[in-house]
Each structure stands twice: as structure tokens, then as C-alpha cells.
Amino acid sequence: MEGYRKGKLVVISGPMFSGKTSRLIELLEREMIAGRKIELFKPEIDKRYSQAEVVTHKGAKLPARVLPLSEEGVSKIFEYGKAVDAIGIDEAQFWPSTSKLPERVDELAFTGKMVYVSVLNRDHAGLPFGVAMELMARADHIQSLNAVCAKCGGDDAYFTQRVIAGKEVFGERVKVGGKELYEPRCRRCFVKP
């Protein structure tokens, strides 16, 4: 069929510093090179590097629509997503587990859209994020990334440890930060609360 495009939901998962956002930007750039229209979204809570762009820890960036962590934000993803060929959502784990985000992006994929979503695999206590788990359950493809353990330097890191001055700290589930607050850890070096 001419013009037919099979939709797909791709979830990019891993700890901090595993390259999730870099992979998301890379996939969206491929879509743009192919002449497809894209839309990129980020939650308003993530103001680490830019207000209106998704930015990697290494500085790569793409313009993004900043959305509230509400059903209004989810509705905007669906609304804008219908008008393009591919969408990307960075840091999707910040949407509440009661959110309709997984259902709505799944619906977009069923309409023929390419949907790329990056999520943290676990919080700083080592527990899965609810919305991330549901997104992975609905995904056509999961790209599971890992980092290098910042403590031992020798093993693959699948955990994100919250630290202050090298000491493990625990607290509220969501606290946005970068290298000043988090580091990737392997299972052996990860400290549970």
C-alpha cells in the first residue's frame, strides 16, 4: 500500500548515564533524515540543561514541547502526535503511574506512528517506575541500555544511585538532577535503602 507505514512503540530503558536520551535523539534524527515530521516532548519537571530542548549529558539537543505531568500533557502528546510521523518522549517515568500515557502512545503506534520513549528503568531505591513498566509491557521493541559503574568502574551498571559527596542518600522518589546527585552502579556496588 502506498503511504502505509507500520507503527511501532520503542522504549529505551536504563539507568542514568546509559545514553537513553542520546539514543532517543539519534532515532528521531534518523526519522528527520528520512523526510518524516517529528515531535519531541519533555516533562516540565526536567529543567536540567534547557527549558525548551531535550539535551543529553554530552550536549546534543533537539527542540521539544514542554508538557505538564497531567492528563492535559498526555492529551497534548496525542493531539500533536497525530499530526506527525514520529514522536519522542524523554524522561517518561516522571508521568504518574495513574497516567493514561502508556495507553495513548500505544494508540498512536496503532495509527501508524513511530513512538520512541526514554525511561529510567528504576528509581534511586532500585524500584521500578510504574509508568515505565507499563510502557515496556506495551512496547514492540525495548532497547535496554547500561552504563559503567561509577564506583568500581569494572561492571555494567543497571542501577541509578543517589549520592551527595560520594555518600549514598535516600529520600523522595522524584528528584531531578545530574552528575551532582546521581551515579550509575552495578548490582554489587548499588546500596539499597
N, C-alpha and C positions, 0 to 999 in steps of 0.2 A: 504494500500500500504506500502510495506516495505521501510523504509528510508524516507518516506514522513513526512514532518514537516510543519505545518501551520505557515506562517509568521505572525508577528504582530508588530505594531508600538505602543510603550508605551511611553507616555510623562509624566514626573514627573515635576510638576509645583508648585511654591510657592514663598514666599519672602525669603530673605536671612535668614539663621539660622533656616530654617524649616526642614532640613535634606534631601534635594534633592540629594546631592552628596552621602550621606551615603546610601540612598535608591538605587541609581544607582549602587554603588559598591556591595551592597548586592545582587541585581538582577544578576549582572554579576558573582559574586561568586557562586550563585546557578547554573548558566549555566556551570561553570567550574566543580563543584561537579558532575554534570550530565554527564561529559565527553565531553562537547562541546567546540569547539575552539571559543575564543572571541578576539575581538579587541576593544580597548578603545581609544577615540580621545579627544583632548582638543585644544582649540584655543590658538595660540601663545601669545595672549594678556594677558592670565592668568598665571602670574608668581608668584603668592602669596606664595605658600609653596614649590613648586618644579618645575624645568624646564621640567622634563620628566615623571612626575607622576601626576595622579589626586589624590588630597589629601583633606580629609574633614577637617572641622574646629576642629574636635576632634583628627585628626591624622591618621585615617585609610587611606590606599593608595593602588593604583594599577598602574603599569606601563602604560603609554599612549603614543600614537603618537601625537606629537605636530604639528599642521597644521596652515597654513596661512588662514586669513579670506578672502578668494578669491575663485573663481571658481576652481582654481587649488587645493585648500584644499578640496572642495566638491568632486572633481573628485577622489582624493586620498581616501576619505571615501568610495566612491562607489567601487573603484578598490580593496582596501583591504577588504572591506565588503563582496565582492563576494567570497572570499577565506575562510571565517569563518562561523560559525553557528549563532553567535550573535555579535552585535556591541553595543557599548555605546558611547554617545557623551555628554560631560559635558559642561555646560555653552553655549549652542547652541544659546542663544539670542544674542550673540555677532556677529553672521554672519549677514551681511546686509539684509534688507528686500527684496532686489532685488536678493538675492542669490537663487540658484537652490537647496539649501539644503533640503527643505521640499519635493520637487519632487523626489530627488534622494533617500532619506531614505524611502519614500513611495514605490518607485520602488524596493528597497531591500526587504522590507516587502512582496511585491507581489511575490518575487522569493523564499519565504520560510524562510527568515532570521528573527530572533528576533532582533528588533531595540529598544533600550532604550535611551531616550533623556531627559536630565535635562535642564530646562529653568527657568529663573526668570519670574514670572507672570506679573510684572510691573517694570517700571524704577523708579528712586527716586522721580519723579514728579507725580507718580501714573498712568502713561500712559502705555498701553500695548506695548510690543515689537512686531513689525510686524512679524518677522520670527517665534516667539514663538506662536503667534495667528494662523498662518498658519499650524504649526506643530500640534497644538491641534486640528485644524479642520480636519486634515488628520488622527489623531490617532484612533486606535482601542480601546485604553483604556487610560484614563487620571487619574493620581494619583495626586490629588490636596492636597498639604500639607500646614500646617500653623505653625507658631511659637507662642511664648508667647510675648506679648507686653513688650518691654524693658522699656517703660515709666511708664505705670500704673501697669504692672505685673498681671493684672487680666483678660484681654481679649485675645482671639485668634488674632494673628497678620497676616494680609494678605498683608501688605504693607511693603516696604523697605524704610526707611528714611535715607537720607544722613545727617550726623551730624559731627560737629567739636566741641570738648569740650562740648558736650551736646546740642549745638545750631544747629537748622536746617539750612542747606545751600543748595543752588541750583547752577547748572552750566551745564557743558557739559553732554550729555546724558550718555556716557560711561566713567566711571572712576573706574578702578578695585581696590578693597580694601576689607578689612575685618572689624573686630570689631572697628578698629580705625576710620572708615569712615562711617559705616552703622549700623543701628539697626532696628529690626522688630518693627512694630507699628500696633495697632488696628485702625479701622476706626475713632474712637473718638479721638485718640492721634496723628494720622497722620496729618501733616501740608502740605497743598498744596502750590505750589509757587504762 
